Amino acid sequence: MALSGMTGFARVEGAHGAWSWAVEARSVNGRNLETRFRGPPGFESLDKAARDGAQARFQRGQLTVNLQAKRAETAGTTQVNVEVLERYLKAGGPYVATGMVGKPSLDGLLALRGVIDAREEEDAAEDRAMVEAAMAASIGQALDGLKAARLEEGAALTPILAGAVDRIDNLTSLADQEAAGQPAVLKERYARRLTDLIGESASEERIIQEAAAMAVKADVREELDRLASHVVAARALMNGEAAAGRRLDFLSQEFMREANTLCSKSALTALTTHGLDLKATIEQFREQVQNVE
C-alpha cells in the first residue's frame, strides 16, 4: 500500500428525477478521523452515509462533505387564490369607482401577496428513497475521488521522506566513523588535565582507568545502533500495507531523542557537527510526516 496524505478535494455531480445536486469532499490534516456533513434540510439521513463512507476509506484527517441540492421549478403546482383576489378587488372597488385610482392591471393583481399560491409537490416515499440512494452513491464517489487525491499527495511525499531517511542513514554512518576516535581523544584530554593538576606524577595506569570510565559515559554506540534500527523501521513502514503516519510520527521523536543524546555525549567537533545535521534532517522528516495518514 502506498503512503497516503491527508489533504485533498473531490467534486461529484448527480441528478435523479426533478432533483440535481453536487457533492464536494475535502480533507486536511488531523490526529484522528473527524467527519462533518452539511446538506439541505430534509436530507439529514445522509449524514450516516458520509460518516460510514469516510470510516471505510480513511483513518485520519478532518473531512468535510458538502451536499448542495435543488429541485426543478416545474416540480410543483401554481394556482390563483380567487378568494384572496376577490377581497382585493372588493376593497379597491370604491377607489376605482370614484376615479381616485385607475383600474388595476392583471400583473399588478397577481403580484399582490397571497394571490398566487405556489406549492411544491411532495415526493412520494419511493421516489424520495431513490433520490437519497442516488445522493448517497454520489457521496461515495466523492469520497473515492478524495481518497485518490490523498494518494497522489502521498506519492509526492514518498520521495521526500525516503530522501530524509537516506540522509539520516548516511549521517549515522559518518557519526559512527567519527565516534571510533572518541576514546583516544578522551584519554589524551584527561591526561592533559590531570597533568596540569598534579604534575608529571600522574601514572599511566590511573590515566587509563579514568579515561576508560569517561569513555564509557561518552560511548555513543547505543545511540548509533538505535538510529540505524530506526532507519530500517522507517523504510519498512513506508513500504508496508498499513497507514504509517502515526508510527512515523512516533519514530521521528525517537530519532530526535537519539540525536540529542549523541550530541550531549560528543567530545569531537566533527561528531557534534554530524549530530546537529542529524537533528536538522530529523526535524524536516518530522514536519513532512505530519501530512501522512
Protein Blocks (a to p, Z undefined) as FASTA:
>chain_A
ZZddfbdcddddddehjbccdddddddddfbdcddddddehilmmmmmmmmmmmmmpmbd
cddddddddddfklccddddfklmmmmmmmmmmmmmnomaccddfklmmmpghkaccddd
dddfklmmmmmmmmmmmmmmmmmmmmmmmmmmmmmmmmmmmmmmmmmmmmmmmmmmmmmm
mmmmmmmmmmmmmmmmnojmlcfklmmmmmmmmmmmmpcklmmmmmmmmmmmmmmmmmmm
bdfklmmmmmmmmmmmmmmmmmmmpcbfklmmmmmmmmmmmmmmmmmmmmpZZ
